[in-house]
Amino acid sequence: MERDPAIDGVRDGDATSVRAGEQLRAARERRKLTQAQAASEMRIDLTTLRALEADDFSRLGAPIFVKGHLRNYAKQLGIAVEPLLEAYERAAAPKPPPLVGYRNEGEQMEGRVEFKRMLPTVAAGVASVLLVLFAIWLYHRPEPLPTPAATQVTAAVPGSVAAVPTTAPAAATITAALASAPAAAPASSAPRAEAAATDAKPALPGGQVRVALRFTAESWVEVHDSANQPLVYQLFDAGQVRELTAMPPLRVFIGQAASVAVSIDGRKVDLTALTKRDATARFTIGAGGALR
């Protein structure tokens, strides 16, 4: 597509001084396209296109998505994308924090001097309180009880003999308890029970689904619950894995769908049919992990 040398009277050399939305709108109007026609050709929502032309970037998600939309729109209109990105970066740059007034140096010095004058008095008061508390503790400290001498009692257990140090009055009770104790389970059954406990997976609470995301390249992911509260809202790097368990329905938006492997309750999900031309995928996870 032929590229315009000028956009609404502003040439490329001066385009960075114009807002990105104004550049897009001017290029679209020069091609005699309505917003609805441009959105249909780009296969994006009309509200997304209007937000781009209005510089309402906060409605478009993370910066990686905004830049992707700007590149796609510029390609569709046949204009350079660099002035659009520069205008976006300039608009998205953080504003300098407001200046905060400070007390004059005289007031600050007066406060420091007053604190130094009060410091010895405060320290003396704290030390007095600690001394009083320590004296009270010494006065009310309980006397230690005498420890009765222990006697050696030998209790017979089937198959073994163990010497158990204890007091004489308790010897008969211990001997009776050990003699009536059930025989120990065979040692071979312990590893089997431990292995069974290790292999068992905790069951999910009623109705919840487990979603696993594995990334082969950088991608943005958003997951919202039924109350539109964000469960995941993050840019991931290649090699990362993210898992979550939640109650459906869950709304999922993936920036680079081809770079994300999705599985629900251990079942892999094919995102090919859900991926748009701009490489994004939007879908909802319903009850039982069903997609719609």
C-alpha positions as a LaTeX table, in Angstrom:
\begin{tabular}{lrrr}
\hline
Residue & $x$ (\AA) & $y$ (\AA) & $z$ (\AA) \\
\hline
Met1 & 0.00 & 0.00 & 0.00 \\
Glu2 & 1.37 & 3.43 & $-0.93$ \\
Arg3 & 2.55 & 5.46 & 2.03 \\
Asp4 & 1.33 & 9.04 & 2.54 \\
Pro5 & 4.06 & 11.70 & 2.56 \\
Ala6 & 1.82 & 13.90 & 4.71 \\
Ile7 & $-0.90$ & 13.34 & 7.26 \\
Asp8 & $-3.52$ & 16.11 & 7.52 \\
Gly9 & $-0.98$ & 18.79 & 6.77 \\
Val10 & 1.70 & 17.38 & 9.12 \\
Arg11 & 4.71 & 15.82 & 7.37 \\
Asp12 & 6.66 & 12.84 & 8.71 \\
Gly13 & 9.43 & 15.04 & 10.03 \\
Asp14 & 6.96 & 16.82 & 12.30 \\
Ala15 & 4.67 & 13.84 & 13.02 \\
Thr16 & 6.17 & 13.14 & 16.46 \\
Ser17 & 4.77 & 16.47 & 17.70 \\
Val18 & 1.22 & 15.26 & 16.94 \\
Arg19 & $-0.68$ & 12.79 & 19.11 \\
Ala20 & $-0.75$ & 9.22 & 17.86 \\
Gly21 & $-4.55$ & 9.22 & 17.65 \\
Glu22 & $-4.59$ & 12.34 & 15.47 \\
Gln23 & $-2.09$ & 10.77 & 13.05 \\
Leu24 & $-4.23$ & 7.62 & 12.75 \\
Arg25 & $-7.48$ & 9.52 & 12.30 \\
Ala26 & $-6.00$ & 11.79 & 9.63 \\
Ala27 & $-4.57$ & 8.86 & 7.67 \\
Arg28 & $-7.88$ & 6.98 & 7.85 \\
Glu29 & $-9.89$ & 9.98 & 6.64 \\
Arg30 & $-7.50$ & 10.57 & 3.72 \\
Arg31 & $-8.33$ & 7.03 & 2.58 \\
Lys32 & $-12.05$ & 7.78 & 2.97 \\
Leu33 & $-12.59$ & 4.96 & 5.50 \\
Thr34 & $-15.07$ & 5.10 & 8.34 \\
Gln35 & $-14.08$ & 3.82 & 11.75 \\
Ala36 & $-16.34$ & 0.81 & 11.27 \\
Gln37 & $-14.75$ & $-0.02$ & 7.89 \\
Ala38 & $-11.22$ & 0.27 & 9.30 \\
Ala39 & $-12.11$ & $-1.91$ & 12.31 \\
Ser40 & $-13.63$ & $-4.54$ & 10.01 \\
Glu41 & $-10.50$ & $-4.66$ & 7.80 \\
Met42 & $-8.24$ & $-4.98$ & 10.86 \\
Arg43 & $-10.59$ & $-7.51$ & 12.54 \\
Ile44 & $-10.60$ & $-5.67$ & 15.84 \\
Asp45 & $-13.41$ & $-4.29$ & 17.96 \\
Leu46 & $-14.73$ & $-0.87$ & 17.02 \\
Thr47 & $-14.24$ & 0.25 & 20.64 \\
Thr48 & $-10.52$ & $-0.63$ & 20.38 \\
Leu49 & $-10.11$ & 1.43 & 17.21 \\
Arg50 & $-11.93$ & 4.39 & 18.74 \\
Ala51 & $-9.69$ & 4.17 & 21.83 \\
Leu52 & $-6.60$ & 4.27 & 19.58 \\
Glu53 & $-7.76$ & 7.39 & 17.76 \\
Ala54 & $-8.76$ & 9.04 & 21.06 \\
Asp55 & $-5.39$ & 8.24 & 22.71 \\
Asp56 & $-7.38$ & 6.39 & 25.40 \\
Phe57 & $-4.60$ & 3.82 & 25.85 \\
Ser58 & $-5.66$ & 2.87 & 29.39 \\
Arg59 & $-8.53$ & 0.82 & 27.89 \\
Leu60 & $-6.17$ & $-1.29$ & 25.77 \\
Gly61 & $-4.29$ & $-3.13$ & 28.53 \\
Ala62 & $-0.52$ & $-3.43$ & 28.88 \\
Pro63 & 1.93 & $-1.39$ & 26.73 \\
Ile64 & 2.81 & $-4.49$ & 24.68 \\
Phe65 & $-0.81$ & $-4.63$ & 23.46 \\
Val66 & $-1.01$ & $-0.90$ & 22.76 \\
Lys67 & 2.14 & $-1.03$ & 20.64 \\
Gly68 & 0.85 & $-4.08$ & 18.80 \\
His69 & $-2.40$ & $-2.28$ & 17.90 \\
Leu70 & $-0.46$ & 0.80 & 16.75 \\
Arg71 & 1.75 & $-1.35$ & 14.50 \\
Asn72 & $-1.24$ & $-3.15$ & 12.98 \\
Tyr73 & $-3.17$ & 0.08 & 12.37 \\
Ala74 & $-0.15$ & 1.80 & 10.84 \\
Lys75 & 0.43 & $-1.19$ & 8.53 \\
Gln76 & $-3.23$ & $-1.19$ & 7.49 \\
Leu77 & $-3.12$ & 2.55 & 6.67 \\
Gly78 & 0.33 & 2.38 & 5.02 \\
Ile79 & 2.03 & 4.90 & 7.31 \\
Ala80 & 5.24 & 4.74 & 9.32 \\
Val81 & 4.86 & 3.28 & 12.80 \\
Glu82 & 7.88 & 4.99 & 14.42 \\
Pro83 & 6.18 & 8.42 & 14.84 \\
Leu84 & 3.17 & 6.69 & 16.40 \\
Leu85 & 5.31 & 4.79 & 18.91 \\
Glu86 & 7.27 & 7.93 & 19.80 \\
Ala87 & 4.05 & 9.87 & 20.34 \\
Tyr88 & 2.70 & 7.02 & 22.52 \\
Glu89 & 5.89 & 6.85 & 24.60 \\
Arg90 & 5.74 & 10.60 & 25.10 \\
Ala91 & 2.10 & 10.45 & 26.20 \\
Ala92 & 2.69 & 7.45 & 28.50 \\
Ala93 & 5.80 & 8.92 & 30.17 \\
Pro94 & 5.26 & 9.36 & 33.93 \\
Lys95 & 4.63 & 12.90 & 35.11 \\
Pro96 & 7.16 & 14.44 & 37.56 \\
Pro97 & 5.97 & 14.28 & 41.17 \\
Pro98 & 4.60 & 17.50 & 42.66 \\
Leu99 & 6.92 & 19.59 & 44.77 \\
Val100 & 6.46 & 19.17 & 48.53 \\
Gly101 & 6.88 & 22.10 & 50.82 \\
Tyr102 & 9.28 & 21.83 & 53.76 \\
Arg103 & 9.51 & 23.67 & 57.04 \\
Asn104 & 12.20 & 26.27 & 57.15 \\
Glu105 & 15.55 & 25.34 & 58.62 \\
Gly106 & 14.95 & 27.35 & 61.77 \\
Glu107 & 11.87 & 25.31 & 62.71 \\
Gln108 & 13.69 & 22.04 & 62.00 \\
Met109 & 16.67 & 23.04 & 64.17 \\
Glu110 & 14.34 & 24.09 & 66.98 \\
Gly111 & 12.65 & 20.67 & 66.90 \\
Arg112 & 16.00 & 18.85 & 67.02 \\
Val113 & 17.19 & 20.90 & 70.01 \\
Glu114 & 13.94 & 20.26 & 71.93 \\
Phe115 & 14.21 & 16.49 & 71.29 \\
Lys116 & 17.81 & 16.42 & 72.57 \\
Arg117 & 16.73 & 18.23 & 75.74 \\
Met118 & 13.97 & 15.68 & 76.45 \\
Leu119 & 16.04 & 12.57 & 75.61 \\
Pro120 & 17.76 & 12.17 & 79.06 \\
Thr121 & 14.43 & 12.52 & 80.89 \\
Val122 & 12.74 & 9.92 & 78.69 \\
Ala123 & 15.66 & 7.47 & 79.09 \\
Ala124 & 15.63 & 7.84 & 82.88 \\
Gly125 & 11.87 & 7.16 & 82.99 \\
Val126 & 12.19 & 4.00 & 80.89 \\
Ala127 & 15.05 & 2.70 & 83.05 \\
Ser128 & 13.01 & 3.29 & 86.24 \\
Val129 & 10.04 & 1.34 & 84.88 \\
Leu130 & 12.28 & $-1.59$ & 83.89 \\
Leu131 & 13.85 & $-1.73$ & 87.36 \\
Val132 & 10.43 & $-1.79$ & 89.06 \\
Leu133 & 9.22 & $-4.60$ & 86.79 \\
Phe134 & 12.36 & $-6.65$ & 87.46 \\
Ala135 & 11.95 & $-6.26$ & 91.24 \\
Ile136 & 8.31 & $-7.41$ & 91.06 \\
Trp137 & 9.32 & $-10.48$ & 89.05 \\
Leu138 & 12.01 & $-11.43$ & 91.61 \\
Tyr139 & 9.56 & $-11.10$ & 94.49 \\
His140 & 6.87 & $-13.27$ & 92.90 \\
Arg141 & 9.15 & $-15.86$ & 91.28 \\
Pro142 & 7.92 & $-19.42$ & 92.22 \\
Glu143 & 10.21 & $-21.74$ & 94.11 \\
Pro144 & 11.41 & $-24.80$ & 92.11 \\
Leu145 & 9.79 & $-28.12$ & 93.10 \\
Pro146 & 12.02 & $-31.01$ & 94.23 \\
Thr147 & 12.49 & $-33.72$ & 91.63 \\
Pro148 & 11.88 & $-37.29$ & 92.93 \\
Ala149 & 14.66 & $-39.76$ & 92.32 \\
Ala150 & 14.06 & $-41.99$ & 89.34 \\
Thr151 & 14.37 & $-45.74$ & 89.51 \\
Gln152 & 15.26 & $-48.07$ & 86.71 \\
Val153 & 12.31 & $-50.21$ & 85.54 \\
Thr154 & 12.70 & $-52.88$ & 82.91 \\
Ala155 & 9.54 & $-53.52$ & 80.88 \\
Ala156 & 9.34 & $-56.62$ & 78.73 \\
Val157 & 7.97 & $-56.21$ & 75.22 \\
Pro158 & 7.49 & $-59.24$ & 72.95 \\
Gly159 & 10.61 & $-59.61$ & 70.84 \\
Ser160 & 12.66 & $-56.94$ & 72.68 \\
Val161 & 13.84 & $-55.72$ & 76.08 \\
Ala162 & 13.91 & $-51.99$ & 76.85 \\
Ala163 & 15.14 & $-50.20$ & 79.97 \\
Val164 & 12.74 & $-47.33$ & 80.75 \\
Pro165 & 13.79 & $-44.82$ & 83.45 \\
Thr166 & 10.74 & $-43.75$ & 85.46 \\
Thr167 & 9.49 & $-43.29$ & 89.02 \\
Ala168 & 8.65 & $-46.36$ & 91.09 \\
Pro169 & 4.85 & $-45.72$ & 91.48 \\
Ala170 & 4.39 & $-45.69$ & 87.68 \\
Ala171 & 6.34 & $-48.91$ & 87.00 \\
Ala172 & 3.34 & $-51.23$ & 87.21 \\
Thr173 & 1.24 & $-49.01$ & 84.89 \\
Ile174 & 3.98 & $-48.84$ & 82.23 \\
Thr175 & 4.59 & $-52.59$ & 82.37 \\
Ala176 & 0.88 & $-53.34$ & 81.89 \\
Ala177 & 0.54 & $-50.86$ & 79.03 \\
Leu178 & 3.55 & $-52.25$ & 77.15 \\
Ala179 & 2.44 & $-55.84$ & 77.63 \\
Ser180 & $-1.03$ & $-55.11$ & 76.21 \\
Ala181 & 0.23 & $-53.03$ & 73.24 \\
Pro182 & $-0.64$ & $-54.52$ & 69.82 \\
Ala183 & 2.13 & $-56.03$ & 67.75 \\
Ala184 & 3.82 & $-53.62$ & 65.32 \\
Ala185 & 2.76 & $-53.79$ & 61.68 \\
Pro186 & 5.19 & $-55.52$ & 59.30 \\
Ala187 & 7.91 & $-53.18$ & 58.09 \\
Ser188 & 7.17 & $-54.01$ & 54.46 \\
Ser189 & 3.73 & $-52.33$ & 54.65 \\
Ala190 & 5.10 & $-48.89$ & 55.63 \\
Pro191 & 6.77 & $-48.05$ & 52.27 \\
Arg192 & 3.66 & $-49.19$ & 50.40 \\
Ala193 & 1.39 & $-46.89$ & 52.43 \\
Glu194 & 3.85 & $-44.00$ & 52.02 \\
Ala195 & 3.98 & $-44.49$ & 48.24 \\
Ala196 & 0.18 & $-44.51$ & 48.03 \\
Ala197 & 0.02 & $-41.22$ & 49.93 \\
Thr198 & 2.65 & $-39.70$ & 47.62 \\
Asp199 & 0.85 & $-40.70$ & 44.38 \\
Ala200 & $-2.52$ & $-39.38$ & 45.52 \\
Lys201 & $-3.35$ & $-35.90$ & 44.18 \\
Pro202 & $-5.50$ & $-33.58$ & 46.29 \\
Ala203 & $-9.00$ & $-33.31$ & 44.89 \\
Leu204 & $-10.13$ & $-29.86$ & 43.80 \\
Pro205 & $-12.88$ & $-28.19$ & 45.81 \\
Gly206 & $-16.31$ & $-28.63$ & 44.26 \\
Gly207 & $-16.64$ & $-27.00$ & 40.85 \\
Gln208 & $-13.16$ & $-25.47$ & 40.63 \\
Val209 & $-10.81$ & $-25.89$ & 37.65 \\
Arg210 & $-7.01$ & $-25.98$ & 37.48 \\
Val211 & $-5.41$ & $-23.94$ & 34.65 \\
Ala212 & $-1.72$ & $-24.27$ & 33.67 \\
Leu213 & 0.07 & $-21.81$ & 31.34 \\
Arg214 & 3.53 & $-22.56$ & 29.88 \\
Phe215 & 5.37 & $-19.87$ & 27.88 \\
Thr216 & 7.79 & $-20.40$ & 24.97 \\
Ala217 & 8.12 & $-16.66$ & 24.28 \\
Glu218 & 7.19 & $-13.35$ & 25.90 \\
Ser219 & 3.43 & $-12.90$ & 26.22 \\
Trp220 & 0.86 & $-10.95$ & 28.24 \\
Val221 & $-1.95$ & $-12.86$ & 30.03 \\
Glu222 & $-5.07$ & $-11.64$ & 31.77 \\
Val223 & $-7.46$ & $-13.92$ & 33.72 \\
His224 & $-10.58$ & $-12.49$ & 35.42 \\
Asp225 & $-13.08$ & $-14.32$ & 37.62 \\
Ser226 & $-16.89$ & $-14.13$ & 37.45 \\
Ala227 & $-16.82$ & $-10.90$ & 39.52 \\
Asn228 & $-14.37$ & $-9.34$ & 36.98 \\
Gln229 & $-11.58$ & $-9.42$ & 39.57 \\
Pro230 & $-8.11$ & $-10.00$ & 38.05 \\
Leu231 & $-6.55$ & $-13.33$ & 39.04 \\
Val232 & $-3.60$ & $-12.97$ & 36.61 \\
Tyr233 & $-2.48$ & $-9.67$ & 35.02 \\
Gln234 & 1.16 & $-10.03$ & 34.06 \\
Leu235 & 3.78 & $-10.10$ & 31.30 \\
Phe236 & 5.59 & $-13.48$ & 31.29 \\
Asp237 & 8.98 & $-14.41$ & 29.83 \\
Ala238 & 9.90 & $-17.51$ & 27.86 \\
Gly239 & 10.29 & $-20.60$ & 30.05 \\
Gln240 & 7.93 & $-19.42$ & 32.81 \\
Val241 & 5.00 & $-21.52$ & 34.08 \\
Arg242 & 1.89 & $-20.17$ & 35.83 \\
Glu243 & $-0.80$ & $-22.33$ & 37.46 \\
Leu244 & $-4.00$ & $-21.28$ & 39.20 \\
Thr245 & $-7.08$ & $-22.94$ & 40.66 \\
Ala246 & $-10.35$ & $-21.00$ & 40.69 \\
Met247 & $-14.12$ & $-21.27$ & 40.36 \\
Pro248 & $-15.42$ & $-20.84$ & 36.79 \\
Pro249 & $-16.41$ & $-18.99$ & 34.71 \\
Leu250 & $-12.97$ & $-17.49$ & 34.01 \\
Arg251 & $-12.34$ & $-14.93$ & 31.23 \\
Val252 & $-8.90$ & $-15.37$ & 29.62 \\
Phe253 & $-6.99$ & $-12.99$ & 27.30 \\
Ile254 & $-3.61$ & $-14.02$ & 25.85 \\
Gly255 & $-1.40$ & $-11.57$ & 23.94 \\
Gln256 & 0.72 & $-14.00$ & 21.90 \\
Ala257 & $-1.42$ & $-17.14$ & 21.78 \\
Ala258 & 1.05 & $-19.16$ & 19.69 \\
Ser259 & 3.65 & $-18.79$ & 22.46 \\
Val260 & 1.45 & $-20.13$ & 25.29 \\
Ala261 & 0.54 & $-23.78$ & 25.97 \\
Val262 & $-2.71$ & $-23.99$ & 27.96 \\
Ser263 & $-4.06$ & $-27.00$ & 29.84 \\
Ile264 & $-7.24$ & $-27.24$ & 31.91 \\
Asp265 & $-7.46$ & $-29.99$ & 34.57 \\
Gly266 & $-4.54$ & $-31.71$ & 32.84 \\
Arg267 & $-6.12$ & $-31.57$ & 29.34 \\
Lys268 & $-4.25$ & $-29.60$ & 26.65 \\
Val269 & $-6.23$ & $-26.88$ & 24.86 \\
Asp270 & $-5.79$ & $-26.07$ & 21.15 \\
Leu271 & $-5.98$ & $-22.28$ & 20.74 \\
Thr272 & $-5.74$ & $-22.27$ & 16.93 \\
Ala273 & $-9.44$ & $-21.70$ & 16.33 \\
Leu274 & $-9.56$ & $-19.03$ & 19.06 \\
Thr275 & $-6.58$ & $-16.98$ & 17.81 \\
Lys276 & $-7.27$ & $-13.76$ & 15.86 \\
Arg277 & $-5.20$ & $-12.16$ & 13.11 \\
Asp278 & $-3.43$ & $-9.94$ & 15.68 \\
Ala279 & $-2.17$ & $-13.14$ & 17.45 \\
Thr280 & $-4.40$ & $-12.59$ & 20.50 \\
Ala281 & $-6.90$ & $-15.10$ & 21.92 \\
Arg282 & $-9.94$ & $-14.48$ & 24.09 \\
Phe283 & $-12.07$ & $-17.25$ & 25.58 \\
Thr284 & $-14.09$ & $-18.21$ & 28.66 \\
Ile285 & $-13.55$ & $-21.33$ & 30.78 \\
Gly286 & $-16.88$ & $-22.65$ & 32.03 \\
Ala287 & $-17.91$ & $-25.42$ & 34.40 \\
Gly288 & $-15.97$ & $-28.65$ & 33.94 \\
Gly289 & $-13.29$ & $-26.83$ & 31.92 \\
Ala290 & $-15.54$ & $-26.26$ & 28.87 \\
Leu291 & $-14.46$ & $-23.45$ & 26.52 \\
Arg292 & $-16.72$ & $-20.91$ & 24.91 \\
\hline
\end{tabular}
